[in-house]
Amino acid sequence: MKKAALIRLTVFDVDGVMTNGDLIFDVDGKEYKAFNVQDGFGLVMLREAGIKVAVISARSSTVVSRRMTELGVEHILQDRRNKQQALSGLIDDLGMEQQHAAFAGDDIIDLPAMAAAGLSIAVADAHPRVREQADWTSSRPGGRGAVREISELILESQGMLETTYQRCLSI
């Protein structure tokens, strides 16, 4: 895919993209989230290939901070209801152009950020309007392999998938 070949920054929504969207709390209010290990490895592959990775979430969660830090994600933008503004600020801070950023989302709150990205991506179980407006839609749902699929699309489009697999085998 032509747009994916230009990507230098891949940005993901969290709930519904990196997770299946379920919000789980115990009786004391402690939050739990499930992350897919293959999705996590997709983020590692992007980083190994030199592509910057970020998350932008309207919610704030210590669970997200911990998991993204474990995966080496440098840009963790939480409590950002205006995701388009957060994305544009990140693009500017990194000295990039809009065409070099991808944004993956699942719900209508993600549409402005998707429109501000060079490549807009929806997960398979995204809201119909989000899928309709996306440049590309994964075949896997959020939290169940969509992030890995997106990572592999970008790396394959740049001719880096096989070399990244090999590089990751030696990690």
C-alpha positions as CSV (number, residue, x, y, z in Angstrom):
1,M,0.0,0.0,0.0
2,K,1.4,3.3,-1.1
3,K,0.4,5.4,1.9
4,A,1.9,2.8,4.3
5,A,5.2,3.0,2.6
6,L,5.6,6.6,3.8
7,I,4.9,5.9,7.5
8,R,7.5,6.9,10.1
9,L,5.1,7.2,13.1
10,T,2.4,4.8,13.9
11,V,-0.2,5.9,16.5
12,F,-2.8,3.7,18.1
13,D,-5.9,4.4,20.2
14,V,-5.9,2.1,23.2
15,D,-9.4,0.9,24.2
16,G,-10.9,-1.0,21.3
17,V,-7.6,-1.1,19.3
18,M,-4.9,-2.4,21.6
19,T,-7.5,-4.0,23.8
20,N,-10.9,-5.5,23.0
21,G,-12.5,-2.4,24.5
22,D,-13.7,-4.0,27.7
23,L,-13.2,-1.9,30.8
24,I,-12.8,-4.2,33.8
25,F,-12.8,-2.9,37.4
26,D,-12.8,-4.8,40.7
27,V,-14.9,-3.7,43.7
28,D,-12.1,-1.4,44.8
29,G,-12.0,0.3,41.5
30,K,-8.7,-1.3,40.4
31,E,-8.6,-1.4,36.6
32,Y,-7.7,-4.5,34.5
33,K,-7.0,-4.7,30.7
34,A,-5.9,-7.6,28.5
35,F,-3.3,-7.0,25.9
36,N,-2.5,-9.4,23.1
37,V,1.1,-10.6,23.2
38,Q,1.3,-10.8,19.4
39,D,0.1,-7.2,19.2
40,G,2.9,-6.2,21.6
41,F,5.4,-7.9,19.4
42,G,4.1,-5.9,16.4
43,L,5.0,-2.7,18.3
44,V,8.5,-4.1,19.0
45,M,8.9,-4.9,15.3
46,L,7.9,-1.3,14.4
47,R,10.5,0.1,16.8
48,E,13.2,-2.3,15.6
49,A,12.6,-1.1,12.1
50,G,13.0,2.5,13.2
51,I,9.3,3.5,13.1
52,K,8.2,5.5,16.0
53,V,5.2,4.2,18.0
54,A,2.8,6.2,20.1
55,V,-0.6,5.8,21.8
56,I,-3.2,8.4,22.3
57,S,-6.1,7.7,24.6
58,A,-9.0,9.7,25.9
59,R,-8.7,7.8,29.2
60,S,-5.9,7.7,31.6
61,S,-4.7,4.4,33.0
62,T,-1.6,3.2,34.9
63,V,-2.1,-0.2,33.3
64,V,-1.6,1.4,29.8
65,S,1.5,3.3,31.0
66,R,3.0,0.1,32.4
67,R,2.4,-2.0,29.3
68,M,3.5,0.6,26.9
69,T,6.7,1.3,28.9
70,E,7.4,-2.5,29.0
71,L,7.2,-2.4,25.1
72,G,9.4,0.6,24.8
73,V,6.7,2.9,23.5
74,E,8.1,6.4,24.0
75,H,5.0,8.5,23.3
76,I,2.2,7.7,25.7
77,L,-0.5,10.4,25.5
78,Q,-3.4,9.8,27.8
79,D,-6.4,11.8,29.0
80,R,-6.5,13.4,25.5
81,R,-10.1,13.7,24.4
82,N,-9.0,15.8,21.4
83,K,-6.9,13.1,19.7
84,Q,-6.5,15.2,16.5
85,Q,-4.8,18.0,18.5
86,A,-2.6,15.4,20.3
87,L,-1.6,13.8,17.1
88,S,-0.9,17.1,15.3
89,G,1.2,18.2,18.3
90,L,3.2,15.0,18.3
91,I,3.8,15.2,14.5
92,D,5.1,18.8,15.0
93,D,7.2,17.8,18.0
94,L,8.9,15.0,16.0
95,G,9.5,17.3,13.0
96,M,7.4,15.1,10.7
97,E,4.7,15.8,8.1
98,Q,1.2,14.5,8.3
99,Q,1.8,12.0,5.5
100,H,4.4,10.2,7.6
101,A,1.9,9.4,10.4
102,A,-0.6,6.6,10.7
103,F,-3.5,6.5,13.2
104,A,-5.5,3.4,14.1
105,G,-8.9,3.8,15.7
106,D,-12.1,2.1,16.4
107,D,-14.8,4.7,17.3
108,I,-16.1,8.0,16.1
109,I,-14.0,9.9,18.7
110,D,-11.0,8.7,16.6
111,L,-12.2,10.2,13.3
112,P,-10.6,13.7,13.6
113,A,-7.2,12.1,14.3
114,M,-7.7,9.6,11.5
115,A,-8.4,12.5,9.1
116,A,-5.2,14.3,10.4
117,A,-3.0,11.3,9.6
118,G,-1.4,10.3,6.3
119,L,-2.8,6.8,6.7
120,S,-6.0,6.2,8.6
121,I,-6.7,2.7,9.9
122,A,-9.7,1.0,11.4
123,V,-9.8,-2.3,13.2
124,A,-12.2,-5.0,11.9
125,D,-14.7,-4.4,14.7
126,A,-14.6,-0.6,14.5
127,H,-17.8,1.4,14.3
128,P,-19.1,1.3,10.7
129,R,-18.5,5.0,10.1
130,V,-14.9,4.6,11.2
131,R,-14.4,1.6,8.8
132,E,-16.1,3.6,6.0
133,Q,-13.7,6.5,6.4
134,A,-10.5,4.5,6.9
135,D,-7.9,4.1,4.2
136,W,-7.4,0.5,5.4
137,T,-9.2,-1.9,7.7
138,S,-7.6,-4.8,9.5
139,S,-9.2,-8.3,9.2
140,R,-8.5,-8.8,13.0
141,P,-10.5,-7.1,15.7
142,G,-9.1,-4.8,18.3
143,G,-7.1,-6.5,21.1
144,R,-7.1,-9.7,19.0
145,G,-4.2,-9.2,16.5
146,A,-5.2,-6.0,14.8
147,V,-2.1,-4.1,16.0
148,R,0.2,-6.9,14.7
149,E,-1.6,-6.9,11.4
150,I,-1.2,-3.1,11.1
151,S,2.5,-3.4,12.0
152,E,3.1,-6.1,9.4
153,L,1.2,-4.0,6.7
154,I,3.5,-1.0,7.3
155,L,6.7,-3.1,7.4
156,E,5.7,-5.1,4.3
157,S,4.8,-1.9,2.4
158,Q,8.3,-0.6,3.2
159,G,10.0,-3.8,2.2
160,M,11.2,-4.4,5.8
161,L,9.1,-7.2,7.1
162,E,11.4,-10.1,6.5
163,T,14.5,-8.2,7.7
164,T,12.6,-7.1,10.8
165,Y,11.6,-10.7,11.6
166,Q,15.3,-11.7,11.3
167,R,16.4,-8.8,13.5
168,C,13.8,-9.7,16.1
169,L,14.9,-13.3,16.3
170,S,18.2,-12.0,17.8
171,I,16.6,-9.8,20.5
